[in-house]
């Protein structure tokens, strides 16, 4: 039997990125997927596990297709920065959520 890892929680949000390092996502061991999309008219630079700096990390150009974060970075904190501030970064997060202790099994 093959075991498949399936997200049982998905959350979408829009983060307003400043011209200083902006927290996008806290680190999470439950996170199994992240998709980022620059919904602005200016480049946004993304860093993983450290503060974001202009011209460093992954650069998301304006109005480009969504970018799926590679597996090796998915559990790390995500930070972003842009040149002028107040630019929108669309974020889609997929996480495993522990089952409820009141989960019942049908017989």
Secondary structure as GFF3:
##gff-version 3
##sequence-region A 1 107
A	DSSP	beta_strand	9	17	.	.	.	ID=ss1
A	DSSP	beta_strand	22	25	.	.	.	ID=ss2
A	DSSP	beta_strand	31	38	.	.	.	ID=ss3
A	DSSP	beta_strand	44	48	.	.	.	ID=ss4
A	DSSP	beta_strand	58	60	.	.	.	ID=ss5
A	DSSP	beta_strand	67	68	.	.	.	ID=ss6
A	DSSP	three_ten_helix	71	73	.	.	.	ID=ss7
A	DSSP	beta_strand	78	82	.	.	.	ID=ss8
A	DSSP	beta_strand	87	95	.	.	.	ID=ss9
###
